[in-house]
Amino acid sequence: MTRPIGLIDTHCHIHDIGFFDNPNQVYEQSLNNGILGMICVGTDAKSSAESQKFAAVREHAWCSVGLHPHEAKNWQVELPVIESLVNLDRVVAVGEIGLDYYYLNSSRQAQLKAFKVQLRLACANNLPVILHIRSSKTSPTDAFEDAFKLIDEFAGVRGVVHSFSGGVQLMRDIVGRGLAVGINGIVTFCRDDLVYEMVANIPLDRLLLETDAPYLTPEPFRGTINMPEHVRLVAEYVAKLRREAPIAEIVHASTNNAKQLFGI
Ligand SMILES: [Zn+2]
């Protein structure tokens, strides 16, 4: 294995009990393979509390707390808990929050409610947001349109649209709002020229690399459980798509952007 490289995995779920027998081993292995750090992302009250506990005792882990749009239907119970976590040690963002019209595990109405409350929470605490936005099967932009409307109601929202795999125009709408674009293993297996074109055009100061581990394992490890160290493969692929940019340039940009956005 090539020895890298100073990357931060800006989005993973390795703390989630049940995915890994030994999350600490995954953490240690990532550091041994050259990962500088990782952000463990919460998806509901329970996993947010776990992400905070995990990061609080590890020098190279930070965390976010938030209610994922899939779980938005439980906002009345979940959001007060998330609000109680937001000021704890090592919490560097509110997320993942947003809208998912693809699966609609929660109603649009519940998703919009939870999203708005958490945008307000982030702004009130001067924290960036980690956004999960996925449109419906019939429209490539419907969730983004609704999300932008809400985001535009809050001046000064900072953050990242994680796991982005849309086209150039949507990417420009994101960047135009001052938000960053989170790219993960999807680019290594999507075989979609529109995504390739988008990745090639992300302004360097808006690029963040992530794994979403244990999900979305990049090539050539499809079929295995994803780990933060695989963010290196995402960096290599992104470099290739950007006209063979030097990998150091991509790494440097993502790491600097992550440090700046999350204050780590
Ligand atoms: Zn995620």
Residues whose N, C-alpha, C, O or C-beta is under 5 A from the ligand:
A	BS01	ZN	D212
